[in-house]
Amino acid sequence: MTLKLAIWDMDGTIVDSREVIQTAMCRAFGMCGLPEPAYEETRKIVGLGLDEACRTLAPEYDDLPGLVEAYRQAFIARRTEKGFREPLYEGAIETLERLANDNWLIAMATGKSHRGIRAIFEMHPLEQYFDTIWCADDGPGKPHPFMVEQCMGTLGCEPEQSLIIGDAIHDIAMGRNAGIHTMGVSWGFGRTEELDAAGAHEVHHDFRSLGDGLQKFAAKRFNLDGTGVSV
């Protein structure tokens, strides 16, 4: 069987984490006596490792470890507040289910920590779909190709058999740096024009369109017709 690998980002792609990230970042900056960043600033750093994200938002601040720790505390506090829910985007779980049924290998490459991933898995039934998971705790973060390379190496896939799905320019850059096909999605933190400018091979605006793109990738790469039958 020909291998086909879909590597997914998490925040802004599968899970709508816009509110919790912005709230936690604003609270962290307040704890450190810094002006709260606007969402327009925060959205551009999502996907980066936390150290780099905080450094980008506060380049002149002289206690980066303190700001990073403040963000971690604020994020955990927000997640544990009564009634908190970090929703999935509509169509996400159905798309993962379809890929699994169509014999895709499924991986995750995310700027979240292992603890953050575990919290999402406790909230939503997603863990079963992923064959391998790589995150900011494991090595160089986006846009370095490390996580993509580890996904492919772990599952025995070549670049031409692999693609990445993400909402941020950092996802696109990581995929391009690894030499794989890149699919941007416009419903998260990145904007269509930014994803295009970053070199996304295609940009999708809903999960139906994304599903069509995934099917076309398989058909083009592996000489399949629209039903997945070899021709």
Rosetta blueprint (number, residue, H / E / L):
1 M L
2 T L
3 L L
4 K L
5 L E
6 A E
7 I E
8 W E
9 D L
10 M L
11 D E
12 G L
13 T L
14 I L
15 V E
16 D L
17 S L
18 R H
19 E H
20 V H
21 I H
22 Q H
23 T H
24 A H
25 M H
26 C H
27 R H
28 A H
29 F H
30 G H
31 M H
32 C L
33 G L
34 L L
35 P L
36 E L
37 P L
38 A L
39 Y H
40 E H
41 E H
42 T H
43 R H
44 K H
45 I H
46 V L
47 G L
48 L L
49 G L
50 L H
51 D H
52 E H
53 A H
54 C H
55 R H
56 T H
57 L H
58 A L
59 P L
60 E L
61 Y L
62 D L
63 D L
64 L H
65 P H
66 G H
67 L H
68 V H
69 E H
70 A H
71 Y H
72 R H
73 Q H
74 A H
75 F H
76 I H
77 A H
78 R H
79 R H
80 T L
81 E L
82 K L
83 G L
84 F L
85 R L
86 E L
87 P L
88 L E
89 Y L
90 E L
91 G L
92 A H
93 I H
94 E H
95 T H
96 L H
97 E H
98 R H
99 L H
100 A H
101 N H
102 D L
103 N L
104 W L
105 L E
106 I E
107 A E
108 M E
109 A E
110 T E
111 G L
112 K L
113 S L
114 H H
115 R H
116 G H
117 I H
118 R H
119 A H
120 I H
121 F H
122 E H
123 M H
124 H L
125 P L
126 L L
127 E H
128 Q H
129 Y H
130 F L
131 D L
132 T E
133 I E
134 W E
135 C E
136 A L
137 D L
138 D L
139 G L
140 P L
141 G L
142 K L
143 P L
144 H L
145 P L
146 F H
147 M H
148 V H
149 E H
150 Q H
151 C H
152 M H
153 G H
154 T H
155 L H
156 G L
157 C L
158 E L
159 P H
160 E H
161 Q H
162 S E
163 L E
164 I E
165 I E
166 G E
167 D L
168 A L
169 I H
170 H H
171 D H
172 I H
173 A H
174 M H
175 G H
176 R H
177 N H
178 A H
179 G L
180 I L
181 H E
182 T E
183 M E
184 G E
185 V E
186 S L
187 W L
188 G L
189 F L
190 G L
191 R L
192 T H
193 E H
194 E H
195 L H
196 D H
197 A H
198 A L
199 G L
200 A L
201 H L
202 E E
203 V E
204 H E
205 H L
206 D L
207 F H
208 R H
209 S H
210 L H
211 G H
212 D H
213 G H
214 L H
215 Q H
216 K H
217 F H
218 A H
219 A H
220 K H
221 R H
222 F H
223 N L
224 L E
225 D L
226 G L
227 T L
228 G L
229 V L
230 S E
231 V L
